[in-house]
Amino acid sequence: MTSTERKRLAAHTECHHPPVAQPHKQALLKRLNRVAGQVRGVAQMIGEDRYCVDVLTQVAAIQSALDAVALQLLEDHTKGCVADAVKANRGDQAITELMTVVRRFAR
């Protein structure tokens, strides 16, 4: 086990959740890297005193991209962790946790 893997396992152990294999890991990382680039672009636009509406358009695009990441993670969590918890008779706790997370995204 590499030191990175040990650190990741230790972090998961501390929060009482086992490590999770993300089925869409590469796609999510690609999207997040794109978002990071968009954020840098918005910072540059502000630094260059660009037109507010143009900046706001980019901010909306960033929010949309982050929403897409969140929805994919929610879907994967529901199909994986929540489904497994239901099968193991821990469904009520998993559903409560899921609904807490979903409420964070309700606008």
Secondary structure, DSSP 8 states (H G I E B T S, - for coil): --HHHHHHHHHHHHTT------TTHHHHHHHHHHHHHHHHHHHHHHHTT--HHHHHHHHHHHHHHHHHHHHHHHHHHIIIIIHHHHHTT-HHHHHHHHHHHHHHH--
